Amino acid sequence: MAFFAIKNVEIRGVSACVPPLVDENASSYLMPPDEMQKVIASIGVERKRIAERDVCTSDLCCKAAEVLLERLCWKKEEVDALVFVSQTADFILPATSCILQSRLGLSTECYTLDISLGCSGWVYGLSAISGLISSGGIRKALLLVGDTTSKTTSEEDKSSWPLFGDAGTATAMEYKEGALGFTFHMATDGSGWDAIVIPDGGYRNSFSDKTLVMEEHDPGVVQNRLHCRLDGMSVFSFAITKAPKSIKTLLTRLDKKCSDVDYFVFHQANFFLNETIRKKLKLTKEQVPYSLKDFGNTSCASIPLTMVTDLRKDLSTRPLNLVGCGFGVGLSWGSVYFETECIVCPELIIYS
């Protein structure tokens, strides 16, 4: 099992940015109103934010980073590393992290890295950037995590379009001698790679004359081969099995009980799925915050977005013991235990 602890590093702040455009599920033309209300009750998403065509994930993350750097009073030349986690990068190449280094005005001595991960991305990104910092060579760093999943979701897909929203986040990390740091459990099962997949557009299946053809795969599910295809039952079974087990084994490793943790911040998959996980772990409703109602499933941005929208006051004013757990595309999952103490957490930013 991939258990490891990384010390001498701490979170100094977290911010999140969403597009201004709000898409109300109750107004959807995809299904009759009574059927849509049942879907809303199941997935827990009343509305979500949708990025305009010319707005990319990097734009949302850049805005979140600019605000966070200003609130922290960090000088841009002090930022030694930038890690960008997303599956909706600006280009196939170059790496978006390189572009963000320039846009943010960071030093050319800045280490940059792209990580292509979805739902588990914030936890994996946190492990990568913490490892870079822990020795003290890199002192301050930015973890930029987000997705504009609406760009890969068909508006004619009633199974997916009501669920996914767009967001970008920034997490500020800093070296601190003696800091408790983070304890991780990470895992991967690539045999389930096709449970969540965009079939074309990469180098396995390149763009062809069939790529943009819209096809009905199931009633009300019309997609082309650049749209994300989701095997809902396989993903549900995977998530409700792997996520609780990961959290339990992590806490056992730390000799902690669920009651020792203030909040469990899950990837915001959907309400029914997440509530199944919560009940399996016997967690109270107060321990499990949600951002699903107003923002939907925001892929790898969902954990830090939920921290900003639902835990901002607590994060800013008191010490917290937290567990984050991401699970999904890959198939990939991971859990992390960490503590915060009055970190900088600006109000949710609306992109303009």
C-alpha positions in Angstrom: 0.0 0.0 0.0 1.2 3.5 -0.8 1.3 5.0 2.7 3.7 7.9 3.3 4.1 11.0 5.4 5.7 14.3 4.3 6.8 16.6 7.1 8.1 20.2 7.3 5.4 21.6 5.0 2.1 23.3 5.6 -0.9 24.9 3.8 -0.8 28.7 4.1 -3.9 29.5 2.2 -6.5 28.3 -0.3 -8.7 30.1 -2.8 -11.2 29.2 -5.5 -12.6 30.9 -8.6 -15.7 30.0 -10.6 -17.2 31.4 -13.9 -20.1 33.9 -13.6 -22.5 31.9 -15.8 -25.0 29.9 -13.6 -26.8 27.0 -15.2 -30.0 26.0 -13.3 -30.9 22.4 -13.5 -34.5 23.1 -12.9 -34.7 25.0 -16.2 -33.1 22.1 -18.2 -34.7 21.0 -21.4 -33.1 17.6 -21.1 -36.1 16.0 -19.4 -39.6 16.8 -18.0 -39.6 19.0 -14.8 -40.8 16.1 -12.5 -38.1 13.8 -13.8 -35.4 16.5 -13.4 -36.5 17.1 -9.8 -35.9 13.4 -9.1 -32.4 13.7 -10.7 -31.6 16.9 -8.6 -32.7 15.1 -5.4 -30.4 12.1 -6.3 -27.3 14.0 -7.5 -27.7 17.0 -5.1 -26.9 19.5 -7.8 -29.4 22.4 -8.2 -27.1 24.6 -10.3 -23.5 24.8 -11.5 -21.1 27.3 -13.1 -20.3 27.0 -16.8 -17.2 28.6 -18.4 -17.6 30.6 -21.6 -16.0 29.1 -24.7 -12.9 31.3 -24.4 -12.3 30.8 -20.7 -10.0 27.9 -19.8 -9.2 26.2 -16.5 -5.9 28.0 -16.4 -7.8 31.4 -16.4 -9.8 30.4 -13.3 -6.7 29.0 -11.5 -4.6 32.1 -12.4 -7.3 34.4 -10.9 -7.4 32.3 -7.8 -3.6 32.4 -7.5 -3.4 36.2 -8.0 -5.9 36.9 -5.2 -4.3 34.4 -2.9 -0.8 35.8 -3.4 -2.0 39.3 -2.7 -3.8 38.2 0.5 -0.7 36.3 1.7 1.6 39.3 0.8 3.9 36.9 -1.0 6.3 38.4 -3.4 6.1 36.6 -6.8 9.8 36.1 -7.0 9.6 34.0 -3.7 7.4 31.3 -5.4 9.8 28.5 -6.2 7.4 25.9 -7.7 4.0 25.8 -9.5 2.2 22.5 -10.0 -0.9 22.5 -12.3 -3.4 19.6 -12.0 -6.1 19.3 -14.6 -7.5 17.2 -17.4 -8.6 20.3 -19.4 -5.2 21.9 -20.1 -4.8 24.8 -22.5 -2.9 22.8 -25.2 -1.7 19.3 -25.9 1.7 21.0 -25.6 3.2 23.0 -24.1 2.5 22.3 -20.5 0.0 24.8 -19.0 2.2 25.2 -15.8 4.8 26.9 -18.0 2.3 29.3 -19.3 1.0 30.0 -15.8 4.5 30.8 -14.6 4.7 33.6 -17.1 1.1 34.9 -16.6 1.6 35.1 -12.9 4.9 36.9 -13.3 6.9 34.3 -11.3 10.6 34.0 -11.5 12.2 32.0 -14.4 13.9 30.0 -11.7 10.5 28.6 -10.8 10.0 24.8 -11.0 6.8 23.9 -13.0 4.9 20.7 -13.5 1.6 19.5 -15.1 -0.2 16.5 -13.7 -3.1 15.0 -15.7 -5.5 13.7 -13.1 -9.2 14.3 -12.4 -11.2 13.5 -9.3 -8.2 12.5 -7.2 -6.1 15.3 -8.5 -5.9 17.7 -5.5 -4.8 14.9 -3.2 -2.1 13.6 -5.7 -1.0 17.2 -6.4 -0.7 17.9 -2.7 1.6 14.9 -2.3 3.8 15.9 -5.3 4.2 19.5 -4.2 4.7 18.6 -0.5 7.5 16.3 -1.5 9.2 19.1 -3.4 9.0 21.4 -0.4 9.8 19.1 2.5 13.6 19.2 2.2 13.7 23.0 2.3 15.2 23.7 -1.1 11.9 24.9 -2.3 10.3 27.2 0.3 7.1 28.5 -1.2 4.9 26.9 -3.9 1.5 27.1 -5.6 -0.7 24.1 -6.3 -3.2 25.1 -9.0 -6.0 22.6 -9.5 -9.2 22.7 -11.6 -11.2 21.6 -14.5 -13.7 23.1 -17.0 -15.5 19.8 -17.4 -18.4 21.4 -19.3 -16.1 21.5 -22.3 -15.9 17.7 -22.4 -19.6 17.1 -21.6 -22.4 16.9 -24.1 -25.3 19.3 -23.6 -27.5 16.5 -25.0 -26.4 14.0 -22.3 -29.0 13.9 -19.5 -26.8 11.5 -17.5 -23.8 13.9 -17.3 -24.7 17.5 -18.2 -26.8 18.2 -15.0 -23.9 17.0 -12.8 -20.6 18.7 -13.9 -19.5 22.3 -13.2 -16.3 24.3 -13.7 -13.9 25.8 -11.2 -10.2 26.6 -10.6 -8.4 26.7 -7.2 -5.1 27.7 -5.7 -3.4 26.2 -2.6 -0.4 28.0 -1.2 2.2 25.7 0.4 5.3 26.7 2.5 8.2 25.0 4.1 8.2 25.1 7.9 10.8 23.2 9.9 9.1 20.8 12.3 5.6 21.1 10.8 3.5 17.9 11.0 2.8 18.0 7.3 0.6 15.4 5.6 0.0 11.7 5.8 -1.2 10.0 2.6 -2.8 6.8 1.3 -2.7 6.6 -2.5 -3.9 3.9 -4.9 -4.5 3.2 -8.6 -6.4 0.5 -10.6 -5.8 1.2 -14.2 -7.8 -1.9 -15.3 -10.8 0.3 -14.9 -9.5 3.1 -17.2 -12.5 2.9 -19.5 -15.1 3.6 -16.8 -14.5 7.4 -17.4 -13.0 8.1 -20.8 -12.9 10.6 -23.7 -12.4 8.2 -26.6 -10.7 10.4 -29.2 -8.3 13.3 -29.3 -5.2 11.7 -27.9 -2.6 9.6 -29.6 -4.3 6.2 -29.1 -7.3 7.3 -31.1 -6.5 10.5 -32.9 -9.0 13.0 -34.3 -10.8 11.5 -37.4 -13.9 12.2 -39.6 -15.9 10.2 -37.1 -14.8 12.1 -34.0 -17.5 14.9 -34.1 -20.4 12.7 -35.1 -23.1 12.9 -32.5 -24.5 9.5 -31.6 -27.2 8.4 -29.2 -25.7 5.7 -26.9 -28.8 5.5 -24.6 -32.1 7.3 -24.6 -31.3 11.0 -23.8 -27.5 10.4 -24.0 -26.2 11.9 -27.2 -22.4 12.4 -27.5 -19.5 12.6 -29.9 -16.1 11.0 -29.3 -14.6 14.2 -27.7 -17.2 14.0 -24.9 -16.6 12.2 -21.7 -18.2 8.8 -21.4 -19.1 7.6 -17.9 -20.0 4.1 -16.8 -22.1 5.3 -13.8 -22.6 1.9 -12.1 -19.0 0.9 -12.3 -17.9 4.2 -10.9 -20.4 4.1 -8.1 -19.4 0.6 -7.1 -15.7 1.6 -7.2 -16.2 4.8 -5.2 -18.3 3.4 -2.3 -15.8 0.5 -1.9 -12.4 2.2 -2.3 -13.0 5.6 -0.6 -14.2 4.3 2.8 -11.5 1.7 2.9 -8.8 4.2 2.1 -10.0 6.6 4.8 -10.3 3.8 7.4 -6.8 2.4 6.7 -5.4 5.9 6.8 -6.9 6.6 10.2 -5.9 3.2 11.5 -2.3 3.9 10.4 -2.5 7.2 12.3 -4.1 5.6 15.4 -7.0 8.1 15.1 -10.8 7.7 15.2 -13.3 9.4 12.9 -14.3 11.6 15.9 -10.8 13.0 16.0 -11.3 14.7 12.7 -13.2 17.9 12.4 -14.2 17.6 8.7 -14.0 15.0 6.0 -13.8 16.8 2.7 -14.8 14.4 -0.1 -14.5 14.8 -3.8 -18.0 16.0 -4.7 -19.0 13.1 -7.0 -22.8 13.2 -6.4 -25.0 13.4 -3.3 -26.3 9.9 -3.2 -22.8 8.4 -3.7 -21.1 10.7 -1.1 -23.9 10.0 1.4 -23.3 6.3 1.0 -19.7 6.8 1.8 -20.5 9.0 4.8 -22.9 6.4 6.2 -20.4 3.6 5.7 -17.9 5.6 7.8 -20.6 6.5 10.4 -19.8 10.2 10.1 -22.1 12.9 11.3 -23.7 15.2 8.7 -21.8 18.1 10.3 -18.5 16.4 9.6 -19.0 16.2 5.8 -19.4 19.6 4.0 -20.8 19.9 0.5 -20.5 22.3 -2.4 -22.6 20.1 -4.8 -25.8 22.1 -4.5 -24.5 25.3 -6.1 -21.4 24.1 -8.0 -21.9 20.5 -9.0 -19.1 18.0 -9.5 -16.1 20.2 -10.2 -13.6 17.3 -10.8 -10.2 17.8 -9.1 -11.2 21.3 -7.9 -14.0 20.0 -5.7 -12.1 19.4 -2.4 -10.4 22.9 -2.2 -13.6 24.5 -3.6 -15.6 22.9 -0.8 -13.1 24.1 1.7 -13.6 27.7 0.5 -17.3 27.7 0.1 -18.2 25.7 3.3 -15.3 25.8 5.7 -13.9 29.3 5.1 -14.8 30.7 8.5 -13.4 27.8 10.4 -10.3 27.6 8.3 -9.6 31.3 8.9 -10.3 31.4 12.6 -9.3 28.1 14.3 -7.1 25.0 14.1 -8.7 22.1 12.2 -8.0 18.4 11.7 -9.0 17.4 8.2 -9.2 14.4 5.9 -9.4 14.9 2.2 -10.4 12.0 -0.1 -10.5 12.1 -3.9 -11.6 9.2 -6.2 -12.5 8.7 -9.8 -11.1 8.8 -13.3 -8.1 6.6 -13.8 -9.2 4.8 -11.8 -7.4 6.6 -9.1 -8.0 7.5 -5.5 -6.2 8.8 -2.4 -6.8 10.1 1.1 -4.8 12.6 3.1 -4.8 13.7 6.8 -3.6 17.2 7.6 -4.0 20.0 10.0 -4.5 23.7 9.4 -4.2 26.7 11.7 -5.9 30.0 10.8 -5.0 29.9 7.1 -5.7 32.6 4.5 -9.0 31.8 2.8 -10.4 34.6 0.6 -14.1 34.6 -0.3 -15.1 32.8 -3.5 -13.9 34.6 -6.5 -16.2 35.2 -9.5 -14.1 35.3 -12.7 -14.3 38.5 -14.7 
